[in-house]
Amino acid sequence: MNEHPSRLSTPDLRDECLDGAQCLFDAELHDGPDPEDRFEHPDARAAREDVAKDICATCPVQVACLEYAIRTKPTSGIWAGLTAKDVAQLHALRVERARLGDAYEEVA
């Protein structure tokens, strides 16, 4: 990757994530089982997510994955080592930061 992920278009960022992502080897590890097919006990889910987070920690596209997740706001799964809830919080912080930046520019 020659450009920082924040400078890539969302489709290019998706492609960057797919090129070398560690989660591609076991997608269910990061997304969990299909809830319509199988119930996942909360303890099993926590253990699965911990393993997924460990894999994310060594993934070569972790930064691009995080940027992609913040932009697309997933509702489930582990993204760049974070839960969808964590990603939603980062997205909200980014939106608030942009809003405050716009407000600061109006005052200046």
N, C-alpha and C positions, 0 to 999 in steps of 0.2 A: 504494500500500500504506500503510494507516494504522497497522497493527500491525507490530511487529518480527516477522520470520519465526519466531523461536524461540517465539513465543506462539500461532502458528497451528496448527490441527490438521493432520495429515498430508494429508488430502484437500484442505483449503483451501490448503495450501502447494503441492500439486501443481498446483492450478488457477492459483495465483499464478505458478508457473514457466511454465505454458503461455501465459500472457497476456503476450506481448511477448518471449519468449525468442528469441535470435538463432539458436540451433541448429535451430529448426524449419524454417529455410530449406534446410538441407542436413544431414539427420540422419546420413547416412553419413559425413560429415566428422567427426562427434563419436563415432560408434559403430564406424566401420570397415565394411568389406564383410562380408557374411555368409560366415563361414569355410567353410561347406559349398559355397558357390558359387565362391569365389575366394580364392587364397592372396595374402597381403599381405607383401611383402618387409619385413624389419625397418627398413631405411632409409626405405622409402616410408611405413611406419607412423609412424615418428618425425617425418617431415616433415608428414604429415597431422595428427598430434597437435599439433605446434607451431602450425599454422594454426588449429586448433580452439581452442587456448589463447588465441591472439591475439584471436579472436572473443569468447571468454568475457570477456576483460578489458574489453570495451566493452559487455557485455550489461547491460541495465537490471534484470534479475532475478537477477544473479549471487549476491547474498546469499541470496535465497530458494532458489536452485538448490543452493547449498552445504548449506544446512540440510536440504533434502529429501534430498540424496545421503547426508548423514551418517545420517539416520534410516533410509533404505531400503537402504543398503549395496550399491550396484551392484557387479557383478563385472567390468564392462567399460565402456569409453567414457571420455569426458572430461566432467567435471561441474564447473562453475564454475571451469574452468581447471585442474583437477586430474585425475590419473588415478584409476581405481577403487582402485588400491593406496594412493595418497595419501589418498583418502577413508576407506579402511579404517583407516589409521593415525590419522586424526583421530577416527574413531568410537571406536577403542580408547582414545585419550587422554581423550575425553569420559567413557567408562565408568569409566576409572581415576580421573578427577577426581571423579566422583560417588561412587565407592567411598571415596575418601579423605575426601570431605566428610562422608559418613555415619559414617565411623570417627571423624572429628574431633568430630562432634556427640555420639557415644557417650562420648567422653572428657570433653567439656565439661560 
